Amino acid sequence: MSISKRKERLQNVGRRKDENAVKVHHGSEKASNFGRTKSVSNIVKLYKDKGVLRTKLQPHEAPVVRIEPSRKWFNNTRVVSQEKLEKYRQTLENHKDDPMSVMVKRTKLPVSLFDHSNESDNKKSKNLLALQSFSSTFSSKTRQKQPLLGFSSLADLSSKAEEESTKYLDKLSNQTEEDLGKKDGPKPQPDAILSKGTSKNLWGELYKVVDSSDVVLEVLDARDPMGTRCYYLEQHIKKDRPFKHIVLVLNKCDLVSESVTRKWVKILSKEFPTLAFKASIKHSFGKYSLIALLRQYAKMLSNRKHVSVGLIGFPNVGKSSLINTLRSKQVCNVAPIPGETKTWQYIELSNRIYIIDCPGIVHGIGQSTLTDNQKVIRGVVRAEKLLEPEQYIQDIVDLVGYEKFVKHYNLDVKLDEPNKSSEELLTLMAIKRGKLGKGQVPLISQMAVKVIYDIQRGKLPYFVPPPSQKEETSDKNIEHLSGIDLLFDCANVAVDTNIENGLQENKIDDVPQIETFKNGTLKETSSNETVDFSIDSDTIAATK
């Protein structure tokens, strides 16, 4: 067959296909499996129609509309008088240090521009003309600043150099050989493992969690609450993020007595809302109290679609275990070693409440930094990675107590005799447990690692006692502390609508209006009622 005939045959086949395609009736029963269906044809027809369909339904004639002749169209909006502004400042000042007062909604007016409490004398602008006149700066009398060298000629420079050299030689002659050896000798290198938890990546993860959270749960160790607090972050949130709420959670409360936990809750409740907690999926404590507290915050923040709760704290303090306890199943990886959580992660607690897990951060106590011994005792580092773990045992013995340490490990030591050193105690432990190396040498390093793990994981009991001095507290603040449980009552929440409504002009009476959540409904008090803001720790309510 020639090439020309083959081309003609292919063309004929193509024509027959086109003719058959034209004969197909869209939507017919015979062509149900071919071509377009009726619904597809309607869609294609809709696409081919020009114009917008909604214009056909709109009326063609617009009604006559008149604007109300009123002066308010030409007046300022969102204005505030000096009296209302002073009342606003006074209200904030009265409740600034009250941990049980919560500002639900701020005014839209820029009242922060009128707040000069944070300004110091150093930040105030100085009068430049008093320091230097205008003529001495921008006229022909200008003088170029010269460095203060302390001498005016080369002779003065040489004499001053001779005086400094003689002083230095006299200082060297008075020093002993031991002082020179200490000064010139090599400095001991710090253990690299002790710098864990202080990297910029972890601090970046921490600030991500803080910025994304509406409520910040600071998880503390009930054995040493003050030693596991981040004062810098608390001040940062109170100063730069005042719209975020801080709650202190005393985790591991099962490792200390109830009386100690009750005292710590009483002390910490003066600064922030505090509750006790025990992280355990099956045998938890304070779980429903914490869930009720989070629901209360979600109810107060009803204007937000979701409420995010961020967890911060030291490594190995129990943040991931707390999340698993709230969810009643394992949703976060947990381990009895620090550094298990590497990055932040979102966990859904309910339809509106989300929890954000954060890696542990090591920070200082107040203005100072943690010592190496404090880092080891608080579980910041892994004991098996320490170069010389036995050097931290003496501080552990002093913290726990010599007698309790000997009784806990059942060592053959007479308490009437003088106290033995930490190395001698580790040697006795190694001999009793058969931890001996070549030549019957006790492996005190292994025993030191065991002691460090015991105190980190709660097997070796210890706690920091609360302050002994009796602080003045009202009965309202402590009457609910017969048991360490929920400090907030979800049925009672007071909201100051004077702040919530934004101090709008001609809409606020002289007496602040208070709204109270009661039995799930809002109840507004009358203007004749007086409001008592001395709120106890158990409820937040307005009283007559």
Steps between C-alpha positions, in 0.01 A plus 500: 500500500636835401551786741235719335228235538591449864461875568158504329386205708603667824321820399179307427515333840536843666199637308281209605591557863407868475167417335416247770590753768264756347214250488520436877209667680609636836291367781332225292467148627692353206799724562499475878855369506627742236523879480363728770232433753215737566663646813827563318313668216328732745834595652648573156197708413540692823860576415407621151235743626631852514450736790450440871196304604438703817443818300170359371370466855592850610253787463581750229374803694682603818285629791534855624722509812547799727773549759388605845590866564706467817811661645655165585612454139739793547623424854804301608461130567656295779587794718555489874496768765771553757278378783421172326865456411603552861240248611637254245853546634382462859312179420803348333726608785274340762488164324846490345652286777189293568551152350127428505402803291484442127452761229280337240494773236701817464376830374572596140622841608880539512505548877853362517620830355387672819667250732832643621559259786761294314708800404808575707701814544776364279265459205372858513635721227768737619521865403776506239531878508587482867787264420631685196382824347385533141777744404775269623364221281396658167707819473860597441568445871460124466780296653601149404499251784845381599582179691588532867853357501598617847820669385593803296856418388734207438682570827176453695431177310844354581476593869154343528623179333788475749260536793273224370795265444632552854152431645474176302847380611418573865178302466684200354762507774233480771330192348600149607582207276163336573313810384705510182434132436126542545494798271717359225375142523235356265139567590274197547273445203127481580310183422332539160196296605413764763419752227202296378164675491644846440538504121346770284290241315324398821443861601356559153257210553408646839414842357295334225292327766459819705397706196248235387342446843210677666562327834849400619531207742833514682568149628701494824655221704318474833829404669660835407241742355709815533802334343308395189331833427593722206481849652631664185221352288235590758611863502517500120138381473372740768675798343491438124213246473248609764210345308639150558412310818752306711406198712745312724468121517678316783574165339634193685306594813497130595873523584441740791257507789159662472582767757805615303300515178222692672746761627663542160160540335409763757824694438496482120130587476584856602680551168322274249217244505658178630381143525657167590528217250621144465565381145377144451267352241333261746557655843506875449431785740362841407411395145137610503589816691742603227251415225233707677744790528579483128129493420455809713767684301336382178170641626658834585673511160177429314583756233777273370437200283767289668689527828862382499666389823880488503709295744842626608748392765825324579601180319366179650246687714200316351354719223438219250371272778250770596365507144469121495311518830251753363442288188492171699728340244852536369508775238850632583821305535615491861818372662664536845793677336529868404479616141240254372288779345698672227242728333162648582186307407126567496260265680122536488335480841148599391328678215617842622799422724839405357814421700851584378788290629838672529853365553655564839696820553775555758498848646640674805349568842406865503795699370762227560579188302476140611807327635613163368382322815154655471472390138590142590257480794209645302535247221629728227779264386538125463715354774680243283639776278669690782880482504530478879158424651645430846581868557127583526418242768604712798238765418238226466593362844474848652163558332345168602668474840779270612283273715226467238757424231657222708163349592369514143790295360531289819872564544701349785584833658473594867321829538688573825826529309600811303340534159681326219583672173306441181778283353497273807122463476523412131772246579277332759213492250719341231633234738151414626358466148803321358593774254874429491746531215837344438701452816183532714489876440156647584326660201391817673410669168221248438370552853509877450292466183248287691471757780448784250227306319333413831473864603388610153226236474367536853635176649724697738252731676576866563317831486568867556291616798277804451583825680452462874398857575127553536381741238184698547220333310129555520265216582346534157824404332569187706166357605474291182840337554379216721568286194731582212257518216353745253554863588248633251128437493363483148157614616615839621702746292486878523563715197544875524296642216641845569820369344327263260287764332803718442388808695281624219376852552138554612460125554664446839353597833701635789475170685679207331266237366581139588387193315504166677494151355253306706351164404614552144319833453609861526349713775555876507509678834317826556679831542405515870700190585854532628764272360748323726819417313665320792446171321590175665693230325206270451260726316494821306166661571339836562341540841245745624 
